[in-house]
Amino acid sequence: MRWKEILVEGSKMRCYIARPQQANGGGVLVAMHGPGIDDFIIDICERLASNGFVAIAPDFYHRQSQPLIEAWTKIKDTQALEDMAKAIDELKNFPSVDKRRLAMIGFCMGGRLTFLHAANNSELRAAVVFHGGNIMVSGDTLSPFEQAKNIVAPILGIFGAQDDNPSPSDVEKIAAKLTLLGKIHNFNIYQGAGHAFLNFTRLSAFCPLQAKEAWDKCLAWLNQYLFADA
């Protein structure tokens, strides 16, 4: 199985699903970046599957018609939360997924949505935010930053020092908020890296050394918090 349509409020949401040959019991929701479910996001799902996780990446643009010009600006937080809840339900339906071992990771726009979903789903055991911009910006509900008090899942943050959204000062403010709230988190700012530095399809942004270290941290974080009681 690679693609599946899930009905959300009368709209068909296309999802990419990667299944492992040897499952470890974990399920990971992957939140796409602005370009959508492209080769990079598909590769991330396959990488997760190669490490034992069932991964699902929902298309948050399913309510929009073509052409998708700056489609990310048209996503409503309340609708995205519904989409993410449906994707999590789909993960739970896989026999190889332990419903107690659910996580989420996201990139750019998806990093923001990961932070938002973590504040709205207490079932998540771990979350990884890759250079999530606009976390302190509200949509049609309170900003993810303003909802941080509701976060349960430990959050790993991956950011580039040369990024301007989020900038290093933005990252410091978000980290300080999580510290004040007593939330488990570990934020990492990579020198020599800018926005989307894990994206191998964007050669101008891709930083292979930093990308490998960041991905290794992501896998370690998922394994640490999803299987702490195993």
Legacy VTK file of the C-alpha trace (Angstrom):
# vtk DataFile Version 3.0
C-alpha trace
ASCII
DATASET POLYDATA
POINTS 230 float
0.000 0.000 0.000
1.337 3.423 -0.910
-1.610 5.785 -1.401
-4.985 5.781 0.280
-7.875 8.229 0.340
-9.473 9.053 3.689
-12.784 10.879 3.853
-12.615 14.083 5.908
-15.726 16.252 6.160
-16.909 15.125 2.737
-13.509 15.641 1.097
-11.151 12.874 -0.029
-7.770 13.342 1.664
-4.997 11.510 -0.182
-2.364 9.999 2.113
0.990 8.400 1.427
1.559 5.356 3.608
4.835 3.495 4.114
4.809 0.147 5.903
7.848 -1.622 7.329
8.857 -5.181 6.555
9.587 -5.639 10.239
7.328 -3.445 12.368
8.453 -2.132 15.735
4.952 -1.141 16.858
5.369 2.593 16.322
3.214 4.807 14.146
4.363 8.204 12.874
2.285 10.979 11.341
4.415 12.982 8.890
3.301 16.570 8.268
4.297 17.779 4.804
6.056 21.012 3.941
4.814 23.731 1.592
5.497 21.839 -1.670
3.192 19.055 -0.471
3.820 15.325 -0.541
6.797 15.403 -2.873
9.877 13.188 -3.270
11.341 14.525 -0.028
8.291 13.730 2.121
7.896 10.326 0.472
11.553 9.597 1.219
11.042 10.576 4.872
8.117 8.132 5.121
10.178 5.356 3.545
13.098 6.072 5.867
10.781 5.736 8.850
9.417 2.466 7.479
12.953 1.129 7.042
13.379 1.722 10.775
10.248 -0.202 11.695
7.606 2.558 11.829
4.336 2.747 9.935
4.317 6.277 8.473
1.448 8.278 7.044
1.647 11.664 5.291
-1.746 13.296 4.657
-2.261 15.867 1.907
-3.473 18.968 3.736
-4.356 20.587 0.387
-7.219 18.203 -0.342
-9.883 20.882 0.157
-8.268 23.183 -2.402
-8.656 23.237 -6.158
-5.861 23.517 -8.708
-3.627 25.345 -9.269
-2.098 25.262 -5.800
-0.471 28.691 -5.707
0.784 29.435 -2.176
-1.618 26.739 -1.027
-0.050 26.653 2.443
-1.497 30.099 3.161
-5.018 28.742 2.713
-4.834 25.968 5.298
-6.978 26.609 8.375
-5.680 25.334 11.697
-9.055 23.886 12.701
-9.270 21.931 9.436
-5.664 20.758 9.705
-6.382 19.475 13.214
-9.279 17.451 11.814
-7.036 16.106 9.048
-4.350 15.106 11.535
-6.869 13.422 13.823
-8.147 11.348 10.891
-4.594 10.389 9.921
-3.872 9.291 13.493
-7.048 7.189 13.443
-5.786 5.543 10.247
-2.485 4.704 11.951
-4.358 3.095 14.821
-6.135 0.795 12.355
-2.892 -0.917 11.354
-2.534 -4.207 13.271
1.222 -3.655 13.519
0.808 -0.287 15.290
0.622 -0.194 19.067
-1.922 2.532 19.840
0.237 3.591 22.795
3.207 4.350 20.524
2.186 7.261 18.312
4.418 10.137 17.235
4.479 13.013 14.781
7.159 14.807 12.802
6.825 17.753 10.429
8.829 20.043 8.205
8.475 23.821 7.772
4.701 24.364 7.607
4.415 20.798 8.881
6.705 21.638 11.791
4.236 24.286 12.889
1.360 21.818 12.482
3.287 19.247 14.521
3.595 21.727 17.387
-0.119 22.548 17.019
-1.196 18.920 16.981
0.999 18.119 19.974
-0.990 20.746 21.880
-4.248 19.091 20.843
-3.521 15.368 21.081
-2.435 13.983 24.431
-1.975 10.521 22.890
1.258 11.506 21.149
4.312 10.056 22.867
6.879 12.068 20.890
7.053 14.933 18.394
9.805 16.333 16.182
9.585 19.860 14.752
11.884 20.473 11.779
12.379 24.230 11.228
8.711 24.984 11.929
7.965 28.597 11.049
5.151 30.808 12.336
4.656 28.830 15.545
3.937 32.112 17.310
1.463 33.206 14.592
-2.244 32.505 15.021
-4.552 31.201 12.326
-8.270 30.667 12.876
-7.533 29.623 16.446
-4.911 30.441 19.069
-1.339 30.158 17.840
0.516 26.906 18.568
2.749 28.953 20.891
-0.282 30.080 22.907
-1.491 26.482 23.199
1.870 25.129 24.388
0.579 24.576 27.923
-1.464 21.635 26.614
1.511 19.748 25.154
2.185 16.315 26.634
4.613 14.781 24.129
8.356 15.474 24.500
9.388 17.731 21.603
12.625 17.635 19.648
13.338 20.801 17.671
15.642 20.917 14.630
16.548 24.374 13.296
19.094 26.139 11.100
21.174 29.054 12.351
20.794 30.814 9.008
17.010 30.490 8.930
14.820 33.586 9.287
11.491 31.785 9.862
12.007 30.603 12.494
14.998 32.731 13.343
17.347 31.710 16.164
15.670 34.340 18.353
12.268 32.779 17.566
13.644 29.384 18.549
14.937 30.801 21.843
11.516 32.285 22.662
9.729 29.010 21.952
12.264 27.015 23.960
11.980 29.454 26.864
8.196 29.043 26.824
8.473 25.260 26.973
11.010 25.499 29.783
8.719 27.829 31.740
5.864 25.357 31.291
8.016 22.428 32.362
7.664 20.629 29.028
10.264 18.067 27.950
12.089 19.398 24.912
15.463 19.516 23.218
16.020 22.258 20.645
19.008 22.101 18.315
20.262 24.944 16.113
22.665 23.818 13.378
25.412 26.193 12.319
25.971 26.595 8.585
22.405 25.490 7.848
19.378 27.457 6.763
15.738 26.609 6.132
14.936 23.118 4.792
18.510 21.920 5.184
17.418 18.261 5.213
15.740 18.555 1.818
18.034 16.777 -0.659
15.813 17.912 -3.555
16.826 21.539 -2.925
20.557 21.584 -3.541
20.829 25.255 -2.565
19.522 24.427 0.917
20.695 20.854 1.508
23.437 20.408 4.104
24.289 16.685 4.130
26.391 16.566 7.309
23.913 18.546 9.402
21.021 16.652 7.807
22.453 13.266 8.797
23.063 14.367 12.377
19.571 15.854 12.633
17.908 12.731 11.227
19.850 10.494 13.593
18.639 12.670 16.483
15.072 12.335 15.208
15.230 8.535 15.143
16.865 8.443 18.576
14.123 10.711 19.964
11.338 8.536 18.553
12.927 5.370 19.879
13.610 6.904 23.283
10.078 8.107 23.961
7.964 5.605 22.043
9.657 2.583 23.582
10.740 3.859 26.982
8.558 1.231 28.703
9.278 -1.603 26.276
LINES 1 231
230 0 1 2 3 4 5 6 7 8 9 10 11 12 13 14 15 16 17 18 19 20 21 22 23 24 25 26 27 28 29 30 31 32 33 34 35 36 37 38 39 40 41 42 43 44 45 46 47 48 49 50 51 52 53 54 55 56 57 58 59 60 61 62 63 64 65 66 67 68 69 70 71 72 73 74 75 76 77 78 79 80 81 82 83 84 85 86 87 88 89 90 91 92 93 94 95 96 97 98 99 100 101 102 103 104 105 106 107 108 109 110 111 112 113 114 115 116 117 118 119 120 121 122 123 124 125 126 127 128 129 130 131 132 133 134 135 136 137 138 139 140 141 142 143 144 145 146 147 148 149 150 151 152 153 154 155 156 157 158 159 160 161 162 163 164 165 166 167 168 169 170 171 172 173 174 175 176 177 178 179 180 181 182 183 184 185 186 187 188 189 190 191 192 193 194 195 196 197 198 199 200 201 202 203 204 205 206 207 208 209 210 211 212 213 214 215 216 217 218 219 220 221 222 223 224 225 226 227 228 229
